[in-house]
Amino acid sequence: MHDEFGQTLNAIESSLSVVHGAQAGDNERLRDAVNLVREA
């Protein structure tokens, strides 16, 4: 179960990073979400 959770967090982090990189302006909520996933 732990491996599946880690894989899910990695997938979320990757998706959020792509979205964050595509944003034209500063989006603090996306940056916070990426950081929370990394911390988890």
SELO-939350 format. One record per atom (N, C-alpha, C): residue number from 1; residue in three letters; atom name; x, z, y. Coordinates in steps of 0.02 Angstrom, whole numbers, plus 32768, in hexadecimal, padded with zeros to 4 digits. Layout:
SELO-939350
@num: NUM	residuo: Ala	atomo: CA	east: X	up: Z	north: Y
...
***
This chain:
SELO-939350
@num: 1	residuo: Met	atomo: N	east: 8029	up: 8000	north: 7FC4
@num: 1	residuo: Met	atomo: CA	east: 8000	up: 8000	north: 8000
@num: 1	residuo: Met	atomo: C	east: 802B	up: 8000	north: 803F
@num: 2	residuo: His	atomo: N	east: 8062	up: 8025	north: 803E
@num: 2	residuo: His	atomo: CA	east: 808E	up: 8029	north: 8078
@num: 2	residuo: His	atomo: C	east: 80AB	up: 7FE4	north: 8089
@num: 3	residuo: Asp	atomo: N	east: 80BE	up: 7FBE	north: 8055
@num: 3	residuo: Asp	atomo: CA	east: 80DA	up: 7F7C	north: 8061
@num: 3	residuo: Asp	atomo: C	east: 80A7	up: 7F4E	north: 8081
@num: 4	residuo: Glu	atomo: N	east: 8068	up: 7F52	north: 806A
@num: 4	residuo: Glu	atomo: CA	east: 8033	up: 7F29	north: 8086
@num: 4	residuo: Glu	atomo: C	east: 8027	up: 7F3B	north: 80D0
@num: 5	residuo: Phe	atomo: N	east: 8028	up: 7F7B	north: 80DF
@num: 5	residuo: Phe	atomo: CA	east: 801F	up: 7F91	north: 8124
@num: 5	residuo: Phe	atomo: C	east: 8057	up: 7F77	north: 8151
@num: 6	residuo: Gly	atomo: N	east: 8094	up: 7F7B	north: 8138
@num: 6	residuo: Gly	atomo: CA	east: 80CD	up: 7F62	north: 815F
@num: 6	residuo: Gly	atomo: C	east: 80C9	up: 7F17	north: 816A
@num: 7	residuo: Gln	atomo: N	east: 80B4	up: 7EF3	north: 8137
@num: 7	residuo: Gln	atomo: CA	east: 80AD	up: 7EAA	north: 813E
@num: 7	residuo: Gln	atomo: C	east: 8077	up: 7E99	north: 8170
@num: 8	residuo: Thr	atomo: N	east: 8041	up: 7EBF	north: 816E
@num: 8	residuo: Thr	atomo: CA	east: 800A	up: 7EB4	north: 819E
@num: 8	residuo: Thr	atomo: C	east: 8022	up: 7EC1	north: 81E6
@num: 9	residuo: Leu	atomo: N	east: 8048	up: 7EF7	north: 81EF
@num: 9	residuo: Leu	atomo: CA	east: 8062	up: 7F06	north: 8232
@num: 9	residuo: Leu	atomo: C	east: 8091	up: 7ED0	north: 824A
@num: 10	residuo: Asn	atomo: N	east: 80BB	up: 7EB5	north: 821D
@num: 10	residuo: Asn	atomo: CA	east: 80E8	up: 7E7F	north: 822F
@num: 10	residuo: Asn	atomo: C	east: 80C2	up: 7E41	north: 8244
@num: 11	residuo: Ala	atomo: N	east: 808C	up: 7E32	north: 8220
@num: 11	residuo: Ala	atomo: CA	east: 8064	up: 7DF7	north: 8231
@num: 11	residuo: Ala	atomo: C	east: 8043	up: 7E00	north: 8275
@num: 12	residuo: Ile	atomo: N	east: 8029	up: 7E3C	north: 8282
@num: 12	residuo: Ile	atomo: CA	east: 800A	up: 7E4A	north: 82C3
@num: 12	residuo: Ile	atomo: C	east: 803E	up: 7E45	north: 82FB
@num: 13	residuo: Glu	atomo: N	east: 8078	up: 7E62	north: 82EF
@num: 13	residuo: Glu	atomo: CA	east: 80AD	up: 7E5F	north: 8322
@num: 13	residuo: Glu	atomo: C	east: 80C0	up: 7E17	north: 8331
@num: 14	residuo: Ser	atomo: N	east: 80C7	up: 7DEF	north: 82FF
@num: 14	residuo: Ser	atomo: CA	east: 80D9	up: 7DA8	north: 8309
@num: 14	residuo: Ser	atomo: C	east: 80A3	up: 7D85	north: 8332
@num: 15	residuo: Ser	atomo: N	east: 8065	up: 7D90	north: 8320
@num: 15	residuo: Ser	atomo: CA	east: 802E	up: 7D70	north: 8345
@num: 15	residuo: Ser	atomo: C	east: 802C	up: 7D86	north: 838E
@num: 16	residuo: Leu	atomo: N	east: 8033	up: 7DC7	north: 8398
@num: 16	residuo: Leu	atomo: CA	east: 8032	up: 7DE1	north: 83DD
@num: 16	residuo: Leu	atomo: C	east: 806D	up: 7DC7	north: 8405
@num: 17	residuo: Ser	atomo: N	east: 80A7	up: 7DC1	north: 83E6
@num: 17	residuo: Ser	atomo: CA	east: 80E1	up: 7DA8	north: 8409
@num: 17	residuo: Ser	atomo: C	east: 80D8	up: 7D60	north: 841F
@num: 18	residuo: Val	atomo: N	east: 80B9	up: 7D37	north: 83F4
@num: 18	residuo: Val	atomo: CA	east: 80AC	up: 7CF1	north: 8406
@num: 18	residuo: Val	atomo: C	east: 807B	up: 7CEE	north: 8441
@num: 19	residuo: Val	atomo: N	east: 8045	up: 7D16	north: 843C
@num: 19	residuo: Val	atomo: CA	east: 8014	up: 7D16	north: 8472
@num: 19	residuo: Val	atomo: C	east: 8034	up: 7D2F	north: 84B2
@num: 20	residuo: His	atomo: N	east: 805C	up: 7D64	north: 84AD
@num: 20	residuo: His	atomo: CA	east: 807D	up: 7D80	north: 84E8
@num: 20	residuo: His	atomo: C	east: 80AB	up: 7D4D	north: 8508
@num: 21	residuo: Gly	atomo: N	east: 80D0	up: 7D28	north: 84E0
@num: 21	residuo: Gly	atomo: CA	east: 80FC	up: 7CF4	north: 84FA
@num: 21	residuo: Gly	atomo: C	east: 80D8	up: 7CBA	north: 851A
@num: 22	residuo: Ala	atomo: N	east: 8099	up: 7CAE	north: 8506
@num: 22	residuo: Ala	atomo: CA	east: 8072	up: 7C76	north: 8520
@num: 22	residuo: Ala	atomo: C	east: 804F	up: 7C88	north: 8561
@num: 23	residuo: Gln	atomo: N	east: 804C	up: 7CC7	north: 8572
@num: 23	residuo: Gln	atomo: CA	east: 8029	up: 7CDC	north: 85AF
@num: 23	residuo: Gln	atomo: C	east: 8051	up: 7CC9	north: 85ED
@num: 24	residuo: Ala	atomo: N	east: 802F	up: 7CAF	north: 861E
@num: 24	residuo: Ala	atomo: CA	east: 8050	up: 7C9B	north: 865C
@num: 24	residuo: Ala	atomo: C	east: 8064	up: 7CD7	north: 8687
@num: 25	residuo: Gly	atomo: N	east: 803A	up: 7D0B	north: 8687
@num: 25	residuo: Gly	atomo: CA	east: 8048	up: 7D45	north: 86B1
@num: 25	residuo: Gly	atomo: C	east: 805D	up: 7D81	north: 8689
@num: 26	residuo: Asp	atomo: N	east: 8063	up: 7DB8	north: 86AA
@num: 26	residuo: Asp	atomo: CA	east: 8076	up: 7DF7	north: 868A
@num: 26	residuo: Asp	atomo: C	east: 8039	up: 7E15	north: 866A
@num: 27	residuo: Asn	atomo: N	east: 803A	up: 7E20	north: 8629
@num: 27	residuo: Asn	atomo: CA	east: 8001	up: 7E3E	north: 8607
@num: 27	residuo: Asn	atomo: C	east: 8018	up: 7E7E	north: 85E5
@num: 28	residuo: Glu	atomo: N	east: 8010	up: 7EB4	north: 8607
@num: 28	residuo: Glu	atomo: CA	east: 8028	up: 7EF5	north: 85F0
@num: 28	residuo: Glu	atomo: C	east: 8007	up: 7F0B	north: 85AF
@num: 29	residuo: Arg	atomo: N	east: 7FC8	up: 7EFB	north: 85A5
@num: 29	residuo: Arg	atomo: CA	east: 7FA6	up: 7F10	north: 8568
@num: 29	residuo: Arg	atomo: C	east: 7FC4	up: 7EEF	north: 852A
@num: 30	residuo: Leu	atomo: N	east: 7FD5	up: 7EAF	north: 852E
@num: 30	residuo: Leu	atomo: CA	east: 7FF5	up: 7E8E	north: 84F6
@num: 30	residuo: Leu	atomo: C	east: 8039	up: 7EAC	north: 84E7
@num: 31	residuo: Arg	atomo: N	east: 805F	up: 7EB9	north: 851A
@num: 31	residuo: Arg	atomo: CA	east: 80A1	up: 7ED8	north: 8512
@num: 31	residuo: Arg	atomo: C	east: 809A	up: 7F1D	north: 84F1
@num: 32	residuo: Asp	atomo: N	east: 8069	up: 7F43	north: 8507
@num: 32	residuo: Asp	atomo: CA	east: 805D	up: 7F85	north: 84E9
@num: 32	residuo: Asp	atomo: C	east: 8049	up: 7F7F	north: 84A0
@num: 33	residuo: Ala	atomo: N	east: 8020	up: 7F4D	north: 8490
@num: 33	residuo: Ala	atomo: CA	east: 800A	up: 7F44	north: 844B
@num: 33	residuo: Ala	atomo: C	east: 8046	up: 7F33	north: 841E
@num: 34	residuo: Val	atomo: N	east: 8072	up: 7F08	north: 8436
@num: 34	residuo: Val	atomo: CA	east: 80AD	up: 7EF5	north: 840F
@num: 34	residuo: Val	atomo: C	east: 80D8	up: 7F34	north: 8405
@num: 35	residuo: Asn	atomo: N	east: 80E1	up: 7F5B	north: 8438
@num: 35	residuo: Asn	atomo: CA	east: 8109	up: 7F98	north: 8432
@num: 35	residuo: Asn	atomo: C	east: 80EA	up: 7FCA	north: 8401
@num: 36	residuo: Leu	atomo: N	east: 80A8	up: 7FD1	north: 8402
@num: 36	residuo: Leu	atomo: CA	east: 8087	up: 8000	north: 83D4
@num: 36	residuo: Leu	atomo: C	east: 8091	up: 7FEA	north: 838C
@num: 37	residuo: Val	atomo: N	east: 808C	up: 7FA9	north: 8380
@num: 37	residuo: Val	atomo: CA	east: 8097	up: 7F90	north: 833B
@num: 37	residuo: Val	atomo: C	east: 80DE	up: 7F9E	north: 8325
@num: 38	residuo: Arg	atomo: N	east: 810E	up: 7F93	north: 8351
@num: 38	residuo: Arg	atomo: CA	east: 8154	up: 7FA0	north: 8340
@num: 38	residuo: Arg	atomo: C	east: 815F	up: 7FEA	north: 8330
@num: 39	residuo: Glu	atomo: N	east: 8140	up: 8016	north: 8357
@num: 39	residuo: Glu	atomo: CA	east: 8148	up: 805D	north: 834C
@num: 39	residuo: Glu	atomo: C	east: 8127	up: 8074	north: 830A
@num: 40	residuo: Ala	atomo: N	east: 80F0	up: 8054	north: 82F8
@num: 40	residuo: Ala	atomo: CA	east: 80CC	up: 8067	north: 82BB
@num: 40	residuo: Ala	atomo: C	east: 80F7	up: 8056	north: 827E
***
